[in-house]
């Protein structure tokens, strides 16, 4: 994903732009999803930028967007 804050690792962080790219949705829709009560809390916040652990987001996708999780596994 283009906006990742850290390199590839267990602790890789995604911004809403990364989440949008992963889910093939707009950044605004990703921002809305991140405000849901069932979405994982951000792992880091710097000024107005929030970032989530990739593993946490992928777990959320598996639970709440299973078809998109399956599409990722098929790639």
C-alpha positions in Angstrom: 0.0 0.0 0.0 1.3 3.4 -0.8 0.9 5.3 2.5 2.3 2.8 4.9 4.1 4.4 7.8 6.5 1.6 8.5 8.2 -1.1 6.4 6.9 -4.7 6.0 6.8 -6.2 9.5 4.5 -7.5 12.1 4.1 -3.9 13.4 3.4 -2.4 10.0 0.9 0.5 10.2 -1.7 1.6 7.8 -3.4 5.0 7.4 -6.9 5.4 6.2 -5.5 5.7 2.7 -4.0 2.3 3.0 -7.2 0.8 4.4 -9.1 2.4 1.5 -6.7 0.9 -1.0 -7.0 -2.6 0.7 -10.8 -2.5 0.6 -11.1 -0.7 -2.7 -13.2 2.1 -1.2 -12.7 5.9 -0.9 -10.5 7.4 1.8 -13.7 9.1 3.2 -15.5 5.7 3.5 -12.4 4.2 5.1 -12.4 7.1 7.6 -16.0 6.4 8.4 -15.3 2.7 9.0 -12.5 3.6 11.4 -14.9 5.5 13.5 -17.2 2.5 14.0 -17.2 1.1 17.5 -16.2 -2.4 16.3 -13.1 -1.1 14.4 -9.8 -1.6 16.2 -8.4 1.5 17.9 -5.5 3.2 16.2 -2.0 1.9 17.3 -0.5 5.3 16.8 -1.7 8.9 16.4 0.6 11.7 15.3 -1.2 15.1 15.1 -4.3 14.4 13.0 -2.9 11.2 11.4 -4.1 7.9 12.9 -2.5 4.5 12.0 -3.6 1.0 12.6 -1.7 -2.3 12.8 -2.1 -4.2 9.6 -2.9 -7.4 11.6 -5.7 -5.7 13.5 -7.2 -4.3 10.3 -7.0 -7.7 8.5 -8.6 -9.4 11.5 -11.4 -6.8 11.3 -11.8 -7.4 7.6 -12.0 -11.2 8.1 -14.8 -10.7 10.7 -16.8 -7.9 9.0 -15.9 -8.2 5.3 -15.3 -11.9 4.7 -15.6 -11.7 0.9 -12.8 -9.1 0.8 -10.7 -11.3 3.1 -11.2 -14.2 0.7 -10.2 -12.1 -2.3 -6.9 -11.2 -0.5 -6.2 -14.9 0.2 -6.9 -15.8 -3.4 -4.2 -13.4 -4.7 
